[in-house]
Amino acid sequence: MDDNPIYEAMLANWGGRCPDYHKECVRCQAWEHYDGKKAALAGREWNFCPRCGKRTADLTTIHTCTPPQEKV
């Protein structure tokens, strides 16, 4: 069992996983989508800002850079 709000929302909205996977089942499709997103985010560098390239000192520090401003 995961301990995150997205997992909890999946359970609340879709219910638990079906005992057998069927590609036509929307519940199975929802859980498959969740698994794909979870796997994609598992390898992501959370201390790296894709916008400005800045790295934070550790994974517990959240970096927010200022979006580029248009020249007037």
CHARMM internal coordinates of N, CA and C (Angstrom, degrees):
IC EDIT
DIST 1 N 1 CA 1.4556
DIST 1 CA 1 C 1.5188
ANGL 1 N 1 CA 1 C 110.01
DIST 1 C 2 N 1.3107
ANGL 1 CA 1 C 2 N 116.50
DIHE 1 N 1 CA 1 C 2 N 135.05
DIST 2 N 2 CA 1.4501
ANGL 1 C 2 N 2 CA 122.51
DIHE 1 CA 1 C 2 N 2 CA 177.28
DIST 2 CA 2 C 1.5195
ANGL 2 N 2 CA 2 C 109.41
DIHE 1 C 2 N 2 CA 2 C -82.83
DIST 2 C 3 N 1.3315
ANGL 2 CA 2 C 3 N 116.25
DIHE 2 N 2 CA 2 C 3 N 155.72
DIST 3 N 3 CA 1.4577
ANGL 2 C 3 N 3 CA 120.49
DIHE 2 CA 2 C 3 N 3 CA 176.16
DIST 3 CA 3 C 1.5270
ANGL 3 N 3 CA 3 C 107.81
DIHE 2 C 3 N 3 CA 3 C -119.92
DIST 3 C 4 N 1.3358
ANGL 3 CA 3 C 4 N 116.08
DIHE 3 N 3 CA 3 C 4 N 72.54
DIST 4 N 4 CA 1.4581
ANGL 3 C 4 N 4 CA 119.98
DIHE 3 CA 3 C 4 N 4 CA 178.24
DIST 4 CA 4 C 1.5252
ANGL 4 N 4 CA 4 C 109.76
DIHE 3 C 4 N 4 CA 4 C -149.09
DIST 4 C 5 N 1.3296
ANGL 4 CA 4 C 5 N 117.15
DIHE 4 N 4 CA 4 C 5 N 156.79
DIST 5 N 5 CA 1.4610
ANGL 4 C 5 N 5 CA 120.55
DIHE 4 CA 4 C 5 N 5 CA -176.15
DIST 5 CA 5 C 1.5272
ANGL 5 N 5 CA 5 C 114.08
DIHE 4 C 5 N 5 CA 5 C -65.71
DIST 5 C 6 N 1.3197
ANGL 5 CA 5 C 6 N 118.09
DIHE 5 N 5 CA 5 C 6 N -29.19
DIST 6 N 6 CA 1.4635
ANGL 5 C 6 N 6 CA 120.00
DIHE 5 CA 5 C 6 N 6 CA 179.59
DIST 6 CA 6 C 1.5270
ANGL 6 N 6 CA 6 C 109.80
DIHE 5 C 6 N 6 CA 6 C -68.86
DIST 6 C 7 N 1.3226
ANGL 6 CA 6 C 7 N 116.44
DIHE 6 N 6 CA 6 C 7 N -42.25
DIST 7 N 7 CA 1.4642
ANGL 6 C 7 N 7 CA 120.57
DIHE 6 CA 6 C 7 N 7 CA 176.74
DIST 7 CA 7 C 1.5216
ANGL 7 N 7 CA 7 C 110.17
DIHE 6 C 7 N 7 CA 7 C -61.38
DIST 7 C 8 N 1.3275
ANGL 7 CA 7 C 8 N 116.07
DIHE 7 N 7 CA 7 C 8 N -43.95
DIST 8 N 8 CA 1.4652
ANGL 7 C 8 N 8 CA 120.34
DIHE 7 CA 7 C 8 N 8 CA 179.02
DIST 8 CA 8 C 1.5349
ANGL 8 N 8 CA 8 C 111.06
DIHE 7 C 8 N 8 CA 8 C -62.16
DIST 8 C 9 N 1.3365
ANGL 8 CA 8 C 9 N 117.43
DIHE 8 N 8 CA 8 C 9 N -38.55
DIST 9 N 9 CA 1.4629
ANGL 8 C 9 N 9 CA 121.31
DIHE 8 CA 8 C 9 N 9 CA 177.33
DIST 9 CA 9 C 1.5318
ANGL 9 N 9 CA 9 C 110.58
DIHE 8 C 9 N 9 CA 9 C -66.50
DIST 9 C 10 N 1.3145
ANGL 9 CA 9 C 10 N 116.80
DIHE 9 N 9 CA 9 C 10 N -38.54
DIST 10 N 10 CA 1.4613
ANGL 9 C 10 N 10 CA 120.13
DIHE 9 CA 9 C 10 N 10 CA 176.93
DIST 10 CA 10 C 1.5247
ANGL 10 N 10 CA 10 C 110.13
DIHE 9 C 10 N 10 CA 10 C -60.04
DIST 10 C 11 N 1.3261
ANGL 10 CA 10 C 11 N 116.32
DIHE 10 N 10 CA 10 C 11 N -46.32
DIST 11 N 11 CA 1.4612
ANGL 10 C 11 N 11 CA 119.65
DIHE 10 CA 10 C 11 N 11 CA 179.19
DIST 11 CA 11 C 1.5236
ANGL 11 N 11 CA 11 C 111.60
DIHE 10 C 11 N 11 CA 11 C -62.56
DIST 11 C 12 N 1.3290
ANGL 11 CA 11 C 12 N 116.41
DIHE 11 N 11 CA 11 C 12 N -42.76
DIST 12 N 12 CA 1.4621
ANGL 11 C 12 N 12 CA 120.67
DIHE 11 CA 11 C 12 N 12 CA -177.95
DIST 12 CA 12 C 1.5266
ANGL 12 N 12 CA 12 C 112.08
DIHE 11 C 12 N 12 CA 12 C -66.53
DIST 12 C 13 N 1.3330
ANGL 12 CA 12 C 13 N 116.63
DIHE 12 N 12 CA 12 C 13 N -39.15
DIST 13 N 13 CA 1.4632
ANGL 12 C 13 N 13 CA 120.51
DIHE 12 CA 12 C 13 N 13 CA -175.12
DIST 13 CA 13 C 1.5217
ANGL 13 N 13 CA 13 C 114.47
DIHE 12 C 13 N 13 CA 13 C -90.63
DIST 13 C 14 N 1.3291
ANGL 13 CA 13 C 14 N 117.45
DIHE 13 N 13 CA 13 C 14 N -34.63
DIST 14 N 14 CA 1.4577
ANGL 13 C 14 N 14 CA 120.68
DIHE 13 CA 13 C 14 N 14 CA -174.58
DIST 14 CA 14 C 1.5231
ANGL 14 N 14 CA 14 C 113.08
DIHE 13 C 14 N 14 CA 14 C -112.34
DIST 14 C 15 N 1.3173
ANGL 14 CA 14 C 15 N 117.52
DIHE 14 N 14 CA 14 C 15 N -15.46
DIST 15 N 15 CA 1.4583
ANGL 14 C 15 N 15 CA 120.08
DIHE 14 CA 14 C 15 N 15 CA -174.74
DIST 15 CA 15 C 1.5166
ANGL 15 N 15 CA 15 C 109.74
DIHE 14 C 15 N 15 CA 15 C 80.78
DIST 15 C 16 N 1.3003
ANGL 15 CA 15 C 16 N 116.16
DIHE 15 N 15 CA 15 C 16 N 179.95
DIST 16 N 16 CA 1.4676
ANGL 15 C 16 N 16 CA 120.49
DIHE 15 CA 15 C 16 N 16 CA 179.50
DIST 16 CA 16 C 1.5157
ANGL 16 N 16 CA 16 C 111.94
DIHE 15 C 16 N 16 CA 16 C -67.61
DIST 16 C 17 N 1.3036
ANGL 16 CA 16 C 17 N 114.58
DIHE 16 N 16 CA 16 C 17 N 172.69
DIST 17 N 17 CA 1.4656
ANGL 16 C 17 N 17 CA 120.14
DIHE 16 CA 16 C 17 N 17 CA 179.17
DIST 17 CA 17 C 1.5272
ANGL 17 N 17 CA 17 C 110.29
DIHE 16 C 17 N 17 CA 17 C -69.00
DIST 17 C 18 N 1.3133
ANGL 17 CA 17 C 18 N 115.47
DIHE 17 N 17 CA 17 C 18 N 149.10
DIST 18 N 18 CA 1.4602
ANGL 17 C 18 N 18 CA 120.81
DIHE 17 CA 17 C 18 N 18 CA 175.14
DIST 18 CA 18 C 1.5357
ANGL 18 N 18 CA 18 C 108.42
DIHE 17 C 18 N 18 CA 18 C -69.31
DIST 18 C 19 N 1.3409
ANGL 18 CA 18 C 19 N 117.21
DIHE 18 N 18 CA 18 C 19 N 150.30
DIST 19 N 19 CA 1.4653
ANGL 18 C 19 N 19 CA 118.74
DIHE 18 CA 18 C 19 N 19 CA 178.87
DIST 19 CA 19 C 1.5335
ANGL 19 N 19 CA 19 C 112.81
DIHE 18 C 19 N 19 CA 19 C -64.79
DIST 19 C 20 N 1.3290
ANGL 19 CA 19 C 20 N 116.93
DIHE 19 N 19 CA 19 C 20 N -31.63
DIST 20 N 20 CA 1.4709
ANGL 19 C 20 N 20 CA 122.20
DIHE 19 CA 19 C 20 N 20 CA 177.72
DIST 20 CA 20 C 1.5165
ANGL 20 N 20 CA 20 C 108.55
DIHE 19 C 20 N 20 CA 20 C -126.47
DIST 20 C 21 N 1.3288
ANGL 20 CA 20 C 21 N 116.36
DIHE 20 N 20 CA 20 C 21 N 139.35
DIST 21 N 21 CA 1.4728
ANGL 20 C 21 N 21 CA 121.21
DIHE 20 CA 20 C 21 N 21 CA 179.55
DIST 21 CA 21 C 1.5304
ANGL 21 N 21 CA 21 C 109.90
DIHE 20 C 21 N 21 CA 21 C -80.08
DIST 21 C 22 N 1.3318
ANGL 21 CA 21 C 22 N 115.48
DIHE 21 N 21 CA 21 C 22 N 132.23
DIST 22 N 22 CA 1.4643
ANGL 21 C 22 N 22 CA 122.28
DIHE 21 CA 21 C 22 N 22 CA 172.74
DIST 22 CA 22 C 1.5197
ANGL 22 N 22 CA 22 C 107.40
DIHE 21 C 22 N 22 CA 22 C -132.05
DIST 22 C 23 N 1.3386
ANGL 22 CA 22 C 23 N 116.56
DIHE 22 N 22 CA 22 C 23 N 125.61
DIST 23 N 23 CA 1.4601
ANGL 22 C 23 N 23 CA 119.57
DIHE 22 CA 22 C 23 N 23 CA -174.32
DIST 23 CA 23 C 1.5272
ANGL 23 N 23 CA 23 C 113.18
DIHE 22 C 23 N 23 CA 23 C -65.31
DIST 23 C 24 N 1.3254
ANGL 23 CA 23 C 24 N 119.00
DIHE 23 N 23 CA 23 C 24 N -19.24
DIST 24 N 24 CA 1.4590
ANGL 23 C 24 N 24 CA 121.68
DIHE 23 CA 23 C 24 N 24 CA 178.89
DIST 24 CA 24 C 1.5318
ANGL 24 N 24 CA 24 C 112.54
DIHE 23 C 24 N 24 CA 24 C -85.28
DIST 24 C 25 N 1.3153
ANGL 24 CA 24 C 25 N 117.47
DIHE 24 N 24 CA 24 C 25 N -14.40
DIST 25 N 25 CA 1.4648
ANGL 24 C 25 N 25 CA 122.76
DIHE 24 CA 24 C 25 N 25 CA -176.51
DIST 25 CA 25 C 1.5313
ANGL 25 N 25 CA 25 C 110.21
DIHE 24 C 25 N 25 CA 25 C -77.59
DIST 25 C 26 N 1.3378
ANGL 25 CA 25 C 26 N 117.13
DIHE 25 N 25 CA 25 C 26 N 124.03
DIST 26 N 26 CA 1.4655
ANGL 25 C 26 N 26 CA 119.91
DIHE 25 CA 25 C 26 N 26 CA -178.34
DIST 26 CA 26 C 1.5231
ANGL 26 N 26 CA 26 C 111.66
DIHE 25 C 26 N 26 CA 26 C -67.44
DIST 26 C 27 N 1.3204
ANGL 26 CA 26 C 27 N 117.87
DIHE 26 N 26 CA 26 C 27 N -30.73
DIST 27 N 27 CA 1.4722
ANGL 26 C 27 N 27 CA 119.91
DIHE 26 CA 26 C 27 N 27 CA 176.45
DIST 27 CA 27 C 1.5215
ANGL 27 N 27 CA 27 C 110.33
DIHE 26 C 27 N 27 CA 27 C -66.17
DIST 27 C 28 N 1.3209
ANGL 27 CA 27 C 28 N 116.74
DIHE 27 N 27 CA 27 C 28 N -44.28
DIST 28 N 28 CA 1.4703
ANGL 27 C 28 N 28 CA 120.71
DIHE 27 CA 27 C 28 N 28 CA 176.80
DIST 28 CA 28 C 1.5260
ANGL 28 N 28 CA 28 C 110.73
DIHE 27 C 28 N 28 CA 28 C -61.75
DIST 28 C 29 N 1.3386
ANGL 28 CA 28 C 29 N 116.83
DIHE 28 N 28 CA 28 C 29 N -39.80
DIST 29 N 29 CA 1.4604
ANGL 28 C 29 N 29 CA 120.85
DIHE 28 CA 28 C 29 N 29 CA 178.38
DIST 29 CA 29 C 1.5259
ANGL 29 N 29 CA 29 C 111.10
DIHE 28 C 29 N 29 CA 29 C -64.33
DIST 29 C 30 N 1.3294
ANGL 29 CA 29 C 30 N 116.84
DIHE 29 N 29 CA 29 C 30 N -40.39
DIST 30 N 30 CA 1.4665
ANGL 29 C 30 N 30 CA 120.48
DIHE 29 CA 29 C 30 N 30 CA 179.51
DIST 30 CA 30 C 1.5200
ANGL 30 N 30 CA 30 C 110.64
DIHE 29 C 30 N 30 CA 30 C -63.74
DIST 30 C 31 N 1.3269
ANGL 30 CA 30 C 31 N 116.92
DIHE 30 N 30 CA 30 C 31 N -45.01
DIST 31 N 31 CA 1.4642
ANGL 30 C 31 N 31 CA 119.80
DIHE 30 CA 30 C 31 N 31 CA 179.55
DIST 31 CA 31 C 1.5280
ANGL 31 N 31 CA 31 C 111.68
DIHE 30 C 31 N 31 CA 31 C -68.07
DIST 31 C 32 N 1.3261
ANGL 31 CA 31 C 32 N 116.72
DIHE 31 N 31 CA 31 C 32 N -34.32
DIST 32 N 32 CA 1.4677
ANGL 31 C 32 N 32 CA 120.03
DIHE 31 CA 31 C 32 N 32 CA 176.60
DIST 32 CA 32 C 1.5337
ANGL 32 N 32 CA 32 C 109.97
DIHE 31 C 32 N 32 CA 32 C -64.45
DIST 32 C 33 N 1.3189
ANGL 32 CA 32 C 33 N 116.78
DIHE 32 N 32 CA 32 C 33 N -40.56
DIST 33 N 33 CA 1.4695
ANGL 32 C 33 N 33 CA 121.43
DIHE 32 CA 32 C 33 N 33 CA 177.33
DIST 33 CA 33 C 1.5304
ANGL 33 N 33 CA 33 C 110.02
DIHE 32 C 33 N 33 CA 33 C -63.57
DIST 33 C 34 N 1.3202
ANGL 33 CA 33 C 34 N 116.96
DIHE 33 N 33 CA 33 C 34 N -44.95
DIST 34 N 34 CA 1.4660
ANGL 33 C 34 N 34 CA 121.67
DIHE 33 CA 33 C 34 N 34 CA 177.40
DIST 34 CA 34 C 1.5322
ANGL 34 N 34 CA 34 C 110.55
DIHE 33 C 34 N 34 CA 34 C -57.79
DIST 34 C 35 N 1.3342
ANGL 34 CA 34 C 35 N 116.60
DIHE 34 N 34 CA 34 C 35 N -47.22
DIST 35 N 35 CA 1.4708
ANGL 34 C 35 N 35 CA 120.76
DIHE 34 CA 34 C 35 N 35 CA -179.85
DIST 35 CA 35 C 1.5223
ANGL 35 N 35 CA 35 C 111.34
DIHE 34 C 35 N 35 CA 35 C -61.09
DIST 35 C 36 N 1.3312
ANGL 35 CA 35 C 36 N 116.99
DIHE 35 N 35 CA 35 C 36 N -39.53
DIST 36 N 36 CA 1.4626
ANGL 35 C 36 N 36 CA 120.62
DIHE 35 CA 35 C 36 N 36 CA 179.39
DIST 36 CA 36 C 1.5166
ANGL 36 N 36 CA 36 C 112.32
DIHE 35 C 36 N 36 CA 36 C -65.61
DIST 36 C 37 N 1.3358
ANGL 36 CA 36 C 37 N 116.38
DIHE 36 N 36 CA 36 C 37 N -43.40
DIST 37 N 37 CA 1.4646
ANGL 36 C 37 N 37 CA 119.95
DIHE 36 CA 36 C 37 N 37 CA 178.72
DIST 37 CA 37 C 1.5209
ANGL 37 N 37 CA 37 C 110.95
DIHE 36 C 37 N 37 CA 37 C -66.50
DIST 37 C 38 N 1.3181
ANGL 37 CA 37 C 38 N 116.53
DIHE 37 N 37 CA 37 C 38 N -40.56
DIST 38 N 38 CA 1.4667
ANGL 37 C 38 N 38 CA 120.92
DIHE 37 CA 37 C 38 N 38 CA 179.96
DIST 38 CA 38 C 1.5321
ANGL 38 N 38 CA 38 C 110.22
DIHE 37 C 38 N 38 CA 38 C -62.67
DIST 38 C 39 N 1.3216
ANGL 38 CA 38 C 39 N 116.68
DIHE 38 N 38 CA 38 C 39 N -42.46
DIST 39 N 39 CA 1.4660
ANGL 38 C 39 N 39 CA 120.70
DIHE 38 CA 38 C 39 N 39 CA 179.38
DIST 39 CA 39 C 1.5262
ANGL 39 N 39 CA 39 C 111.03
DIHE 38 C 39 N 39 CA 39 C -66.47
DIST 39 C 40 N 1.3226
ANGL 39 CA 39 C 40 N 116.88
DIHE 39 N 39 CA 39 C 40 N -39.11
DIST 40 N 40 CA 1.4662
ANGL 39 C 40 N 40 CA 120.52
DIHE 39 CA 39 C 40 N 40 CA -179.72
DIST 40 CA 40 C 1.5254
ANGL 40 N 40 CA 40 C 111.19
DIHE 39 C 40 N 40 CA 40 C -66.09
DIST 40 C 41 N 1.3230
ANGL 40 CA 40 C 41 N 116.97
DIHE 40 N 40 CA 40 C 41 N -36.47
DIST 41 N 41 CA 1.4647
ANGL 40 C 41 N 41 CA 120.67
DIHE 40 CA 40 C 41 N 41 CA -178.87
DIST 41 CA 41 C 1.5219
ANGL 41 N 41 CA 41 C 112.70
DIHE 40 C 41 N 41 CA 41 C -81.27
DIST 41 C 42 N 1.3315
ANGL 41 CA 41 C 42 N 117.21
DIHE 41 N 41 CA 41 C 42 N -17.09
DIST 42 N 42 CA 1.4613
ANGL 41 C 42 N 42 CA 120.71
DIHE 41 CA 41 C 42 N 42 CA -176.60
DIST 42 CA 42 C 1.5309
ANGL 42 N 42 CA 42 C 111.85
DIHE 41 C 42 N 42 CA 42 C -61.70
DIST 42 C 43 N 1.3188
ANGL 42 CA 42 C 43 N 118.02
DIHE 42 N 42 CA 42 C 43 N -36.80
DIST 43 N 43 CA 1.4458
ANGL 42 C 43 N 43 CA 120.43
DIHE 42 CA 42 C 43 N 43 CA -177.30
DIST 43 CA 43 C 1.5190
ANGL 43 N 43 CA 43 C 114.41
DIHE 42 C 43 N 43 CA 43 C -94.12
DIST 43 C 44 N 1.3164
ANGL 43 CA 43 C 44 N 117.12
DIHE 43 N 43 CA 43 C 44 N 4.18
DIST 44 N 44 CA 1.4711
ANGL 43 C 44 N 44 CA 121.11
DIHE 43 CA 43 C 44 N 44 CA -176.68
DIST 44 CA 44 C 1.5216
ANGL 44 N 44 CA 44 C 111.52
DIHE 43 C 44 N 44 CA 44 C -73.56
DIST 44 C 45 N 1.3263
ANGL 44 CA 44 C 45 N 115.20
DIHE 44 N 44 CA 44 C 45 N 140.28
DIST 45 N 45 CA 1.4596
ANGL 44 C 45 N 45 CA 121.00
DIHE 44 CA 44 C 45 N 45 CA 174.65
DIST 45 CA 45 C 1.5195
ANGL 45 N 45 CA 45 C 108.88
DIHE 44 C 45 N 45 CA 45 C -80.42
DIST 45 C 46 N 1.3069
ANGL 45 CA 45 C 46 N 117.72
DIHE 45 N 45 CA 45 C 46 N 111.74
DIST 46 N 46 CA 1.4579
ANGL 45 C 46 N 46 CA 120.64
DIHE 45 CA 45 C 46 N 46 CA -176.44
DIST 46 CA 46 C 1.5212
ANGL 46 N 46 CA 46 C 112.41
DIHE 45 C 46 N 46 CA 46 C -84.66
DIST 46 C 47 N 1.3203
ANGL 46 CA 46 C 47 N 118.36
DIHE 46 N 46 CA 46 C 47 N -13.01
DIST 47 N 47 CA 1.4622
ANGL 46 C 47 N 47 CA 119.17
DIHE 46 CA 46 C 47 N 47 CA 179.00
DIST 47 CA 47 C 1.5310
ANGL 47 N 47 CA 47 C 111.72
DIHE 46 C 47 N 47 CA 47 C -98.72
DIST 47 C 48 N 1.3183
ANGL 47 CA 47 C 48 N 117.98
DIHE 47 N 47 CA 47 C 48 N 17.70
DIST 48 N 48 CA 1.4510
ANGL 47 C 48 N 48 CA 123.38
DIHE 47 CA 47 C 48 N 48 CA -178.34
DIST 48 CA 48 C 1.5236
ANGL 48 N 48 CA 48 C 109.33
DIHE 47 C 48 N 48 CA 48 C -121.66
DIST 48 C 49 N 1.3441
ANGL 48 CA 48 C 49 N 117.57
DIHE 48 N 48 CA 48 C 49 N 127.41
DIST 49 N 49 CA 1.4636
ANGL 48 C 49 N 49 CA 121.79
DIHE 48 CA 48 C 49 N 49 CA 178.94
DIST 49 CA 49 C 1.5332
ANGL 49 N 49 CA 49 C 108.66
DIHE 48 C 49 N 49 CA 49 C -91.33
DIST 49 C 50 N 1.3324
ANGL 49 CA 49 C 50 N 118.24
DIHE 49 N 49 CA 49 C 50 N 117.20
DIST 50 N 50 CA 1.4642
ANGL 49 C 50 N 50 CA 119.67
DIHE 49 CA 49 C 50 N 50 CA -179.28
DIST 50 CA 50 C 1.5155
ANGL 50 N 50 CA 50 C 113.08
DIHE 49 C 50 N 50 CA 50 C -68.82
DIST 50 C 51 N 1.3362
ANGL 50 CA 50 C 51 N 118.07
DIHE 50 N 50 CA 50 C 51 N -19.63
DIST 51 N 51 CA 1.4584
ANGL 50 C 51 N 51 CA 121.47
DIHE 50 CA 50 C 51 N 51 CA -178.96
DIST 51 CA 51 C 1.5265
ANGL 51 N 51 CA 51 C 111.65
DIHE 50 C 51 N 51 CA 51 C -77.06
DIST 51 C 52 N 1.3386
ANGL 51 CA 51 C 52 N 116.87
DIHE 51 N 51 CA 51 C 52 N -51.80
DIST 52 N 52 CA 1.4656
ANGL 51 C 52 N 52 CA 119.01
DIHE 51 CA 51 C 52 N 52 CA -173.97
DIST 52 CA 52 C 1.5258
ANGL 52 N 52 CA 52 C 113.62
DIHE 51 C 52 N 52 CA 52 C -110.08
DIST 52 C 53 N 1.3327
ANGL 52 CA 52 C 53 N 117.89
DIHE 52 N 52 CA 52 C 53 N -12.62
DIST 53 N 53 CA 1.4541
ANGL 52 C 53 N 53 CA 120.63
DIHE 52 CA 52 C 53 N 53 CA 178.55
DIST 53 CA 53 C 1.5181
ANGL 53 N 53 CA 53 C 114.55
DIHE 52 C 53 N 53 CA 53 C 86.76
DIST 53 C 54 N 1.3193
ANGL 53 CA 53 C 54 N 117.71
DIHE 53 N 53 CA 53 C 54 N 1.27
DIST 54 N 54 CA 1.4588
ANGL 53 C 54 N 54 CA 120.52
DIHE 53 CA 53 C 54 N 54 CA -178.67
DIST 54 CA 54 C 1.5237
ANGL 54 N 54 CA 54 C 110.56
DIHE 53 C 54 N 54 CA 54 C -72.59
DIST 54 C 55 N 1.3268
ANGL 54 CA 54 C 55 N 114.86
DIHE 54 N 54 CA 54 C 55 N 141.27
DIST 55 N 55 CA 1.4569
ANGL 54 C 55 N 55 CA 121.56
DIHE 54 CA 54 C 55 N 55 CA 174.42
DIST 55 CA 55 C 1.5242
ANGL 55 N 55 CA 55 C 108.60
DIHE 54 C 55 N 55 CA 55 C -109.97
DIST 55 C 56 N 1.3166
ANGL 55 CA 55 C 56 N 115.72
DIHE 55 N 55 CA 55 C 56 N 140.53
DIST 56 N 56 CA 1.4574
ANGL 55 C 56 N 56 CA 119.63
DIHE 55 CA 55 C 56 N 56 CA 177.43
DIST 56 CA 56 C 1.5272
ANGL 56 N 56 CA 56 C 108.96
DIHE 55 C 56 N 56 CA 56 C -89.89
DIST 56 C 57 N 1.3060
ANGL 56 CA 56 C 57 N 115.90
DIHE 56 N 56 CA 56 C 57 N 166.92
DIST 57 N 57 CA 1.4610
ANGL 56 C 57 N 57 CA 121.00
DIHE 56 CA 56 C 57 N 57 CA -176.42
DIST 57 CA 57 C 1.5337
ANGL 57 N 57 CA 57 C 111.94
DIHE 56 C 57 N 57 CA 57 C -65.53
DIST 57 C 58 N 1.3096
ANGL 57 CA 57 C 58 N 116.61
DIHE 57 N 57 CA 57 C 58 N -36.97
DIST 58 N 58 CA 1.4633
ANGL 57 C 58 N 58 CA 119.84
DIHE 57 CA 57 C 58 N 58 CA -178.93
DIST 58 CA 58 C 1.5260
ANGL 58 N 58 CA 58 C 109.66
DIHE 57 C 58 N 58 CA 58 C -149.83
DIST 58 C 59 N 1.3080
ANGL 58 CA 58 C 59 N 115.74
DIHE 58 N 58 CA 58 C 59 N 176.59
DIST 59 N 59 CA 1.4668
ANGL 58 C 59 N 59 CA 120.35
DIHE 58 CA 58 C 59 N 59 CA -176.59
DIST 59 CA 59 C 1.5231
ANGL 59 N 59 CA 59 C 113.43
DIHE 58 C 59 N 59 CA 59 C -75.51
DIST 59 C 60 N 1.3378
ANGL 59 CA 59 C 60 N 117.55
DIHE 59 N 59 CA 59 C 60 N -10.82
DIST 60 N 60 CA 1.4595
ANGL 59 C 60 N 60 CA 119.65
DIHE 59 CA 59 C 60 N 60 CA -178.71
DIST 60 CA 60 C 1.5240
ANGL 60 N 60 CA 60 C 112.32
DIHE 59 C 60 N 60 CA 60 C -89.75
DIST 60 C 61 N 1.3374
ANGL 60 CA 60 C 61 N 118.12
DIHE 60 N 60 CA 60 C 61 N -8.85
DIST 61 N 61 CA 1.4566
ANGL 60 C 61 N 61 CA 122.29
DIHE 60 CA 60 C 61 N 61 CA 179.41
DIST 61 CA 61 C 1.5241
ANGL 61 N 61 CA 61 C 109.22
DIHE 60 C 61 N 61 CA 61 C -95.26
DIST 61 C 62 N 1.3183
ANGL 61 CA 61 C 62 N 116.46
DIHE 61 N 61 CA 61 C 62 N 128.57
DIST 62 N 62 CA 1.4620
ANGL 61 C 62 N 62 CA 121.03
DIHE 61 CA 61 C 62 N 62 CA 179.31
DIST 62 CA 62 C 1.5235
ANGL 62 N 62 CA 62 C 108.60
DIHE 61 C 62 N 62 CA 62 C -99.39
DIST 62 C 63 N 1.3171
ANGL 62 CA 62 C 63 N 116.38
DIHE 62 N 62 CA 62 C 63 N 125.76
DIST 63 N 63 CA 1.4587
ANGL 62 C 63 N 63 CA 122.28
DIHE 62 CA 62 C 63 N 63 CA 179.55
DIST 63 CA 63 C 1.5206
ANGL 63 N 63 CA 63 C 109.46
DIHE 62 C 63 N 63 CA 63 C -100.17
DIST 63 C 64 N 1.3037
ANGL 63 CA 63 C 64 N 116.89
DIHE 63 N 63 CA 63 C 64 N 131.87
DIST 64 N 64 CA 1.4604
ANGL 63 C 64 N 64 CA 121.04
DIHE 63 CA 63 C 64 N 64 CA 172.60
DIST 64 CA 64 C 1.5203
ANGL 64 N 64 CA 64 C 107.44
DIHE 63 C 64 N 64 CA 64 C -128.86
DIST 64 C 65 N 1.2920
ANGL 64 CA 64 C 65 N 116.39
DIHE 64 N 64 CA 64 C 65 N 114.83
DIST 65 N 65 CA 1.4569
ANGL 64 C 65 N 65 CA 119.47
DIHE 64 CA 64 C 65 N 65 CA 179.46
DIST 65 CA 65 C 1.5250
ANGL 65 N 65 CA 65 C 109.75
DIHE 64 C 65 N 65 CA 65 C -93.90
DIST 65 C 66 N 1.2890
ANGL 65 CA 65 C 66 N 115.37
DIHE 65 N 65 CA 65 C 66 N 160.03
DIST 66 N 66 CA 1.4516
ANGL 65 C 66 N 66 CA 121.26
DIHE 65 CA 65 C 66 N 66 CA 178.43
DIST 66 CA 66 C 1.5248
ANGL 66 N 66 CA 66 C 108.38
DIHE 65 C 66 N 66 CA 66 C -79.92
DIST 66 C 67 N 1.3247
ANGL 66 CA 66 C 67 N 117.72
DIHE 66 N 66 CA 66 C 67 N 129.57
DIST 67 N 67 CA 1.4600
ANGL 66 C 67 N 67 CA 119.37
DIHE 66 CA 66 C 67 N 67 CA 179.48
DIST 67 CA 67 C 1.5310
ANGL 67 N 67 CA 67 C 110.42
DIHE 66 C 67 N 67 CA 67 C -61.20
DIST 67 C 68 N 1.3140
ANGL 67 CA 67 C 68 N 117.73
DIHE 67 N 67 CA 67 C 68 N 150.13
DIST 68 N 68 CA 1.4677
ANGL 67 C 68 N 68 CA 120.21
DIHE 67 CA 67 C 68 N 68 CA 177.60
DIST 68 CA 68 C 1.5371
ANGL 68 N 68 CA 68 C 110.54
DIHE 67 C 68 N 68 CA 68 C -57.30
DIST 68 C 69 N 1.3107
ANGL 68 CA 68 C 69 N 115.58
DIHE 68 N 68 CA 68 C 69 N 136.58
DIST 69 N 69 CA 1.4630
ANGL 68 C 69 N 69 CA 121.22
DIHE 68 CA 68 C 69 N 69 CA -179.75
DIST 69 CA 69 C 1.5269
ANGL 69 N 69 CA 69 C 109.58
DIHE 68 C 69 N 69 CA 69 C -97.63
DIST 69 C 70 N 1.3252
ANGL 69 CA 69 C 70 N 115.75
DIHE 69 N 69 CA 69 C 70 N 138.10
DIST 70 N 70 CA 1.4600
ANGL 69 C 70 N 70 CA 119.43
DIHE 69 CA 69 C 70 N 70 CA 177.50
DIST 70 CA 70 C 1.5196
ANGL 70 N 70 CA 70 C 109.70
DIHE 69 C 70 N 70 CA 70 C -75.03
DIST 70 C 71 N 1.3259
ANGL 70 CA 70 C 71 N 116.64
DIHE 70 N 70 CA 70 C 71 N 140.98
DIST 71 N 71 CA 1.4584
ANGL 70 C 71 N 71 CA 121.38
DIHE 70 CA 70 C 71 N 71 CA 177.53
DIST 71 CA 71 C 1.5265
ANGL 71 N 71 CA 71 C 107.96
DIHE 70 C 71 N 71 CA 71 C -75.65
DIST 71 C 72 N 1.3260
ANGL 71 CA 71 C 72 N 115.54
DIHE 71 N 71 CA 71 C 72 N 135.00
DIST 72 N 72 CA 1.4662
ANGL 71 C 72 N 72 CA 120.15
DIHE 71 CA 71 C 72 N 72 CA -179.02
DIST 72 CA 72 C 1.4959
ANGL 72 N 72 CA 72 C 110.24
DIHE 71 C 72 N 72 CA 72 C -95.88
END
COOR INIT
IC SEED 1 N 1 CA 1 C
IC BUILD
